Amino acid sequence: MNSISMKETIERYRSQVKDVQTDSSSVEDVQHLKNETAIMAKKVELLEVAKRKLLGEGLGSSTIEDLVRIEQQLERSVRIIRARKMQVYNEQIEQLKAKEKLLADENAILTEKFQSQEDQVAEEMRADLRVVENGENSDVETELFIGPPETRTKQRWPK
């Protein structure tokens, strides 16, 4: 029974040593994370101050050099924004030119179709006119009937 309790004691010792090592490394990790958090909080604070200054807020304590630096930064930003705006305008112009070309091509096709249909209708009308002029297949009745349908008599007008 002694050997079992000795083994158990050794196992308990080993597990305690592991726990202590784990605790010490986790304490170091926690300390490192606290330092990182403090550094990040300071960076966020500095960025917020810079943002307020760029928005024109909190400039009372700024020196002339700070104000000149902020002005130069704003001018650079405006140039970048204007360049981007011009790029977007140019892209839109190119898209509109491409659309204009497509619409012009479509218009040319439709005009050609319309012209061919118009030519076809005109040719049909000329053919019909020739038939009428030649007296062929005239469906128009040129005689005049006077009176009720039952007692109609053909009357010819003198020429």
Contact map, one row per residue, 1 for C-alpha under 8 A:
111110000000000000000000000000000000000000000000000000000000000000000000000000000000000000000000000000000000000000000000000000000000000000000000000000000000000
111111000000000000000000000000000000000000000000000000000000000000000000000000000000000000000000000000000000000000000000000000000000000000000000000000000000000
111111100000000000000000000000000000000000000000000000000000000000000000000000000000000000000000000000000000000000000000000000000000000000000000000000000000000
111111110000000000000000000000000000000000000000000000000000000000000000000000000000000000000000000000000000000000000000000000000000000000000000000000000000000
111111111000000000000000000000000000000000000000000000000000000000000000000000000000000000000000000000000000000000000000000000000000000000000000000000000000000
011111111100000000000000000000000000000000000000000000000000000000000000000000000000000000000000000000000000000000000000000000000000000000000000000000000000000
001111111110000000000000000000000000000000000000000000000000000000000000000000000000000000000000000000000000000000000000000000000000000000000000000000000000000
000111111111000000000000000000000000000000000000000000000000000000000000000000000000000000000000000000000000000000000000000000000000000000000000000000000000000
000011111111100000000000000000000000000000000000000000000000000000000000000000000000000000000000000000000000000000000000000000000000000000000000000000000000000
000001111111110000000000000000000000000000000000000000000000000000000000000000000000000000000000000000000000000000000000000000000000000000000000000000000000000
000000111111111000000000000000000000000000000000000000000000000000000000000000000000000000000000000000000000000000000000000000000000000000000000000000000000000
000000011111111100000000000000000000000000000000000000000000000000000000000000000000000000000000000000000000000000000000000000000000000000000000000000000000000
000000001111111110000000000000000000000000000000000000000000000000000000000000000000000000000000000000000000000000000000000000000000000000000000000000000000000
000000000111111111000000000000000000000000000000000000000000000000000000000000000000000000000000000000000000000000000000000000000000000000000000000000000000000
000000000011111111100000000000000000000000000000000000000000000000000000000000000000000000000000000000000000000000000000000000000000000000000000000000000000000
000000000001111111110000000000000000000000000000000000000000000000000000000000000000000000000000000000000000000000000000000000000000000000000000000000000000000
000000000000111111111000000000000000000000000000000000000000000000000000000000000000000000000000000000000000000000000000000000000000000000000000000000000000000
000000000000011111111100000000000000000000000000000000000000000000000000000000000000000000000000000000000000000000000000000000000000000000000000000000000000000
000000000000001111111110000000000000000000000000000000000000000000000000000000000000000000000000000000000000000000000000000000000000000000000000000000000000000
000000000000000111111111000000000000000000000000000000000000000000000000000000000000000000000000000000000000000000000000000000000000000000000000000000000000000
000000000000000011111111100000000000000000000000000000000000000000000000000000000000000000000000000000000000000000000000000000000000000000000000000000000000000
000000000000000001111111110000000000000000000000000000000000000000000000000000000000000000000000000000000000000000000000000000000000000000000000000000000000000
000000000000000000111111111000000000000000000000000000000000000000000000000000000000000000000000000000000000000000000000000000000000000000000000000000000000000
000000000000000000011111111100000000000000000000000000000000000000000000000000000000000000000000000000000000000000000000000000000000000000000000000000000000000
000000000000000000001111111110000000000000000000000000000000000000000000000000000000000000000000000000000000000000000000000000000000000000000000000000000000000
000000000000000000000111111111000000000000000000000000000000000000000000000000000000000000000000000000000000000000000000000000000000000000000000000000000000000
000000000000000000000011111111100000000000000000000000000000000000000000000000000000000000000000000000000000000000000000000000000000000000000000000000000000000
000000000000000000000001111111110000000000000000000000000000000000000000000000000000000000000000000000000000000000000000000000000000000000000000000000000000000
000000000000000000000000111111111000000000000000000000000000000000000000000000000000000000000000000000000000000000000000000000000000000000000000000000000000000
000000000000000000000000011111111100000000000000000000000000000000000000000000000000000000000000000000000000000000000000000000000000000000000000000000000000000
000000000000000000000000001111111110000000000000000000000000000000000000000000000000000000000000000000000000000000000000000000000000000000000000000000000000000
000000000000000000000000000111111111000000000000000000000000000000000000000000000000000000000000000000000000000000000000000000000000000000000000000000000000000
000000000000000000000000000011111111100000000000000000000000000000000000000000000000000000000000000000000000000000000000000000000000000000000000000000000000000
000000000000000000000000000001111111110000000000000000000000000000000000000000000000000000000000000000000000000000000000000000000000000000000000000000000000000
000000000000000000000000000000111111111000000000000000000000000000000000000000000000000000000000000000000000000000000000000000000000000000000000000000000000000
000000000000000000000000000000011111111100000000000000000000000000000000000000000000000000000000000000000000000000000000000000000000000000000000000000000000000
000000000000000000000000000000001111111110000000000000000000000000000000000000000000000000000000000000000000000000000000000000000000000000000000000000000000000
000000000000000000000000000000000111111111000000000000000000000000000000000000000000000000000000000000000000000000000000000000000000000000000000000000000000000
000000000000000000000000000000000011111111100000000000000000000000000000000000000000000000000000000000000000000000000000000000000000000000000000000000000000000
000000000000000000000000000000000001111111110000000000000000000000000000000000000000000000000000000000000000000000000000000000000000000000000000000000000000000
000000000000000000000000000000000000111111111000000000000000000000000000000000000000000000000000000000000000000000000000000000000000000000000000000000000000000
000000000000000000000000000000000000011111111100000000000000000000000000000000000000000000000000000000000000000000000000000000000000000000000000000000000000000
000000000000000000000000000000000000001111111110000000000000000000000000000000000000000000000000000000000000000000000000000000000000000000000000000000000000000
000000000000000000000000000000000000000111111111000000000000000000000000000000000000000000000000000000000000000000000000000000000000000000000000000000000000000
000000000000000000000000000000000000000011111111100000000000000000000000000000000000000000000000000000000000000000000000000000000000000000000000000000000000000
000000000000000000000000000000000000000001111111110000000000000000000000000000000000000000000000000000000000000000000000000000000000000000000000000000000000000
000000000000000000000000000000000000000000111111111000000000000000000000000000000000000000000000000000000000000000000000000000000000000000000000000000000000000
000000000000000000000000000000000000000000011111111100000000000000000000000000000000000000000000000000000000000000000000000000000000000000000000000000000000000
000000000000000000000000000000000000000000001111111110000000000000000000000000000000000000000000000000000000000000000000000000000000000000000000000000000000000
000000000000000000000000000000000000000000000111111111000000000000000000000000000000000000000000000000000000000000000000000000000000000000000000000000000000000
000000000000000000000000000000000000000000000011111111100000000000000000000000000000000000000000000000000000000000000000000000000000000000000000000000000000000
000000000000000000000000000000000000000000000001111111111100000000000000000000000000000000000000000000000000000000000000000000000000000000000000000000000000000
000000000000000000000000000000000000000000000000111111111110000000000100000000000000000000000000000000000000000000000000000000000000000000000000000000000000000
000000000000000000000000000000000000000000000000011111111000000000000100010000000000000000000000000000000000000000000000000000000000000000000000000000000000000
000000000000000000000000000000000000000000000000001111111000000000000000000000000000000000000000000000000000000000000000000000000000000000000000000000000000000
000000000000000000000000000000000000000000000000000111111110000000000000000000000000000000000000000000000000000000000000000000000000000000000000000000000000000
000000000000000000000000000000000000000000000000000111111110000000000000000000000000000000000000000000000000000000000000000000000000000000000000000000000000000
000000000000000000000000000000000000000000000000000110011111100000000000000000000000000000000000000000000000000000000000000000000000000000000000000000000000000
000000000000000000000000000000000000000000000000000010011111110000100000000000000000000000000000000000000000000000000000000000000000000000000000000000000000000
000000000000000000000000000000000000000000000000000000000111110000000000000000000000000000000000000000000000000000000000000000000000000000000000000000000000000
000000000000000000000000000000000000000000000000000000000111111000000000000000000000000000000000000000000000000000000000000000000000000000000000000000000000000
000000000000000000000000000000000000000000000000000000000011111101100000000000000000000000000000000000000000000000000000000000000000000000000000000000000000000
000000000000000000000000000000000000000000000000000000000000111111100000000000000000000000000000000000000000000000000000000000000000000000000000000000000000000
000000000000000000000000000000000000000000000000000000000000011111110000000000000000000000000000000000000000000000000000000000000000000000000000000000000000000
000000000000000000000000000000000000000000000000000000000000001111111000000000000000000000000000000000000000000000000000000000000000000000000000000000000000000
000000000000000000000000000000000000000000000000000000000000011111111100000000000000000000000000000000000000000000000000000000000000000000000000000000000000000
000000000000000000000000000000000000000000000000000000000010011111111110000000000000000000000000000000000000000000000000000000000000000000000000000000000000000
000000000000000000000000000000000000000000000000000000000000000111111111000000000000000000000000000000000000000000000000000000000000000000000000000000000000000
000000000000000000000000000000000000000000000000000000000000000011111111100000000000000000000000000000000000000000000000000000000000000000000000000000000000000
000000000000000000000000000000000000000000000000000011000000000001111111110000000000000000000000000000000000000000000000000000000000000000000000000000000000000
000000000000000000000000000000000000000000000000000000000000000000111111111000000000000000000000000000000000000000000000000000000000000000000000000000000000000
000000000000000000000000000000000000000000000000000000000000000000011111111100000000000000000000000000000000000000000000000000000000000000000000000000000000000
000000000000000000000000000000000000000000000000000000000000000000001111111110000000000000000000000000000000000000000000000000000000000000000000000000000000000
000000000000000000000000000000000000000000000000000001000000000000000111111111000000000000000000000000000000000000000000000000000000000000000000000000000000000
000000000000000000000000000000000000000000000000000000000000000000000011111111100000000000000000000000000000000000000000000000000000000000000000000000000000000
000000000000000000000000000000000000000000000000000000000000000000000001111111110000000000000000000000000000000000000000000000000000000000000000000000000000000
000000000000000000000000000000000000000000000000000000000000000000000000111111111000000000000000000000000000000000000000000000000000000000000000000000000000000
000000000000000000000000000000000000000000000000000000000000000000000000011111111100000000000000000000000000000000000000000000000000000000000000000000000000000
000000000000000000000000000000000000000000000000000000000000000000000000001111111110000000000000000000000000000000000000000000000000000000000000000000000000000
000000000000000000000000000000000000000000000000000000000000000000000000000111111111000000000000000000000000000000000000000000000000000000000000000000000000000
000000000000000000000000000000000000000000000000000000000000000000000000000011111111100000000000000000000000000000000000000000000000000000000000000000000000000
000000000000000000000000000000000000000000000000000000000000000000000000000001111111110000000000000000000000000000000000000000000000000000000000000000000000000
000000000000000000000000000000000000000000000000000000000000000000000000000000111111111000000000000000000000000000000000000000000000000000000000000000000000000
000000000000000000000000000000000000000000000000000000000000000000000000000000011111111100000000000000000000000000000000000000000000000000000000000000000000000
000000000000000000000000000000000000000000000000000000000000000000000000000000001111111110000000000000000000000000000000000000000000000000000000000000000000000
000000000000000000000000000000000000000000000000000000000000000000000000000000000111111111000000000000000000000000000000000000000000000000000000000000000000000
000000000000000000000000000000000000000000000000000000000000000000000000000000000011111111100000000000000000000000000000000000000000000000000000000000000000000
000000000000000000000000000000000000000000000000000000000000000000000000000000000001111111110000000000000000000000000000000000000000000000000000000000000000000
000000000000000000000000000000000000000000000000000000000000000000000000000000000000111111111000000000000000000000000000000000000000000000000000000000000000000
000000000000000000000000000000000000000000000000000000000000000000000000000000000000011111111100000000000000000000000000000000000000000000000000000000000000000
000000000000000000000000000000000000000000000000000000000000000000000000000000000000001111111110000000000000000000000000000000000000000000000000000000000000000
000000000000000000000000000000000000000000000000000000000000000000000000000000000000000111111111000000000000000000000000000000000000000000000000000000000000000
000000000000000000000000000000000000000000000000000000000000000000000000000000000000000011111111100000000000000000000000000000000000000000000000000000000000000
000000000000000000000000000000000000000000000000000000000000000000000000000000000000000001111111110000000000000000000000000000000000000000000000000000000000000
000000000000000000000000000000000000000000000000000000000000000000000000000000000000000000111111111000000000000000000000000000000000000000000000000000000000000
000000000000000000000000000000000000000000000000000000000000000000000000000000000000000000011111111100000000000000000000000000000000000000000000000000000000000
000000000000000000000000000000000000000000000000000000000000000000000000000000000000000000001111111110000000000000000000000000000000000000000000000000000000000
000000000000000000000000000000000000000000000000000000000000000000000000000000000000000000000111111111000000000000000000000000000000000000000000000000000000000
000000000000000000000000000000000000000000000000000000000000000000000000000000000000000000000011111111100000000000000000000000000000000000000000000000000000000
000000000000000000000000000000000000000000000000000000000000000000000000000000000000000000000001111111110000000000000000000000000000000000000000000000000000000
000000000000000000000000000000000000000000000000000000000000000000000000000000000000000000000000111111111000000000000000000000000000000000000000000000000000000
000000000000000000000000000000000000000000000000000000000000000000000000000000000000000000000000011111111100000000000000000000000000000000000000000000000000000
000000000000000000000000000000000000000000000000000000000000000000000000000000000000000000000000001111111110000000000000000000000000000000000000000000000000000
000000000000000000000000000000000000000000000000000000000000000000000000000000000000000000000000000111111111000000000000000000000000000000000000000000000000000
000000000000000000000000000000000000000000000000000000000000000000000000000000000000000000000000000011111111100000000000000000000000000000000000000000000000000
000000000000000000000000000000000000000000000000000000000000000000000000000000000000000000000000000001111111110000000000000000000000000000000000000000000000000
000000000000000000000000000000000000000000000000000000000000000000000000000000000000000000000000000000111111111000000000000000000000000000000000000000000000000
000000000000000000000000000000000000000000000000000000000000000000000000000000000000000000000000000000011111111100000000000000000000000000000000000000000000000
000000000000000000000000000000000000000000000000000000000000000000000000000000000000000000000000000000001111111110000000000000000000000000000000000000000000000
000000000000000000000000000000000000000000000000000000000000000000000000000000000000000000000000000000000111111111000000000000000000000000000000000000000000000
000000000000000000000000000000000000000000000000000000000000000000000000000000000000000000000000000000000011111111100000000000000000000000000000000000000000000
000000000000000000000000000000000000000000000000000000000000000000000000000000000000000000000000000000000001111111110000000000000000000000000000000000000000000
000000000000000000000000000000000000000000000000000000000000000000000000000000000000000000000000000000000000111111111000000000000000000000000000000000000000000
000000000000000000000000000000000000000000000000000000000000000000000000000000000000000000000000000000000000011111111100000000000000000000000000000000000000000
000000000000000000000000000000000000000000000000000000000000000000000000000000000000000000000000000000000000001111111110000000000000000000000000000000000000000
000000000000000000000000000000000000000000000000000000000000000000000000000000000000000000000000000000000000000111111111000000000000000000000000000000000000000
000000000000000000000000000000000000000000000000000000000000000000000000000000000000000000000000000000000000000011111111100000000000000000000000000000000000000
000000000000000000000000000000000000000000000000000000000000000000000000000000000000000000000000000000000000000001111111110000000000000000000000000000000000000
000000000000000000000000000000000000000000000000000000000000000000000000000000000000000000000000000000000000000000111111111000000000000000000000000000000000000
000000000000000000000000000000000000000000000000000000000000000000000000000000000000000000000000000000000000000000011111111100000000000000000000000000000000000
000000000000000000000000000000000000000000000000000000000000000000000000000000000000000000000000000000000000000000001111111110000000000000000000000000000000000
000000000000000000000000000000000000000000000000000000000000000000000000000000000000000000000000000000000000000000000111111111000000000000000000000000000000000
000000000000000000000000000000000000000000000000000000000000000000000000000000000000000000000000000000000000000000000011111111100000000000000000000000000000000
000000000000000000000000000000000000000000000000000000000000000000000000000000000000000000000000000000000000000000000001111111110000000000000000000000000000000
000000000000000000000000000000000000000000000000000000000000000000000000000000000000000000000000000000000000000000000000111111111000000000000000000000000000000
000000000000000000000000000000000000000000000000000000000000000000000000000000000000000000000000000000000000000000000000011111111100000000000000000000000000000
000000000000000000000000000000000000000000000000000000000000000000000000000000000000000000000000000000000000000000000000001111111110000000000000000000000000000
000000000000000000000000000000000000000000000000000000000000000000000000000000000000000000000000000000000000000000000000000111111111000000000000000000000000000
000000000000000000000000000000000000000000000000000000000000000000000000000000000000000000000000000000000000000000000000000011111111100000000000000000000000000
000000000000000000000000000000000000000000000000000000000000000000000000000000000000000000000000000000000000000000000000000001111111110000000000000000000000000
000000000000000000000000000000000000000000000000000000000000000000000000000000000000000000000000000000000000000000000000000000111111111111000000000000000000000
000000000000000000000000000000000000000000000000000000000000000000000000000000000000000000000000000000000000000000000000000000011111111111000000000000000000000
000000000000000000000000000000000000000000000000000000000000000000000000000000000000000000000000000000000000000000000000000000001111111100000000000000000000000
000000000000000000000000000000000000000000000000000000000000000000000000000000000000000000000000000000000000000000000000000000000111111100000000000000000000000
000000000000000000000000000000000000000000000000000000000000000000000000000000000000000000000000000000000000000000000000000000000011111111000000000000000000000
000000000000000000000000000000000000000000000000000000000000000000000000000000000000000000000000000000000000000000000000000000000011111111000000000000000000000
000000000000000000000000000000000000000000000000000000000000000000000000000000000000000000000000000000000000000000000000000000000011001111100000000000000000000
000000000000000000000000000000000000000000000000000000000000000000000000000000000000000000000000000000000000000000000000000000000011001111111000000000000000000
000000000000000000000000000000000000000000000000000000000000000000000000000000000000000000000000000000000000000000000000000000000000000011111000000000000000000
000000000000000000000000000000000000000000000000000000000000000000000000000000000000000000000000000000000000000000000000000000000000000001111100000000000000000
000000000000000000000000000000000000000000000000000000000000000000000000000000000000000000000000000000000000000000000000000000000000000001111110000000000000000
000000000000000000000000000000000000000000000000000000000000000000000000000000000000000000000000000000000000000000000000000000000000000000011111000000000000000
000000000000000000000000000000000000000000000000000000000000000000000000000000000000000000000000000000000000000000000000000000000000000000001111100000000111000
000000000000000000000000000000000000000000000000000000000000000000000000000000000000000000000000000000000000000000000000000000000000000000000111110000000111000
000000000000000000000000000000000000000000000000000000000000000000000000000000000000000000000000000000000000000000000000000000000000000000000011111000011110000
000000000000000000000000000000000000000000000000000000000000000000000000000000000000000000000000000000000000000000000000000000000000000000000001111100011110000
000000000000000000000000000000000000000000000000000000000000000000000000000000000000000000000000000000000000000000000000000000000000000000000000111110111000000
000000000000000000000000000000000000000000000000000000000000000000000000000000000000000000000000000000000000000000000000000000000000000000000000011111110000000
000000000000000000000000000000000000000000000000000000000000000000000000000000000000000000000000000000000000000000000000000000000000000000000000001111110000000
000000000000000000000000000000000000000000000000000000000000000000000000000000000000000000000000000000000000000000000000000000000000000000000000000111110000000
000000000000000000000000000000000000000000000000000000000000000000000000000000000000000000000000000000000000000000000000000000000000000000000000001111111000000
000000000000000000000000000000000000000000000000000000000000000000000000000000000000000000000000000000000000000000000000000000000000000000000000111111111100000
000000000000000000000000000000000000000000000000000000000000000000000000000000000000000000000000000000000000000000000000000000000000000000000000111000111110000
000000000000000000000000000000000000000000000000000000000000000000000000000000000000000000000000000000000000000000000000000000000000000000000011110000011111000
000000000000000000000000000000000000000000000000000000000000000000000000000000000000000000000000000000000000000000000000000000000000000000000011110000001111100
000000000000000000000000000000000000000000000000000000000000000000000000000000000000000000000000000000000000000000000000000000000000000000000011000000000111110
000000000000000000000000000000000000000000000000000000000000000000000000000000000000000000000000000000000000000000000000000000000000000000000000000000000011111
000000000000000000000000000000000000000000000000000000000000000000000000000000000000000000000000000000000000000000000000000000000000000000000000000000000001111
000000000000000000000000000000000000000000000000000000000000000000000000000000000000000000000000000000000000000000000000000000000000000000000000000000000000111
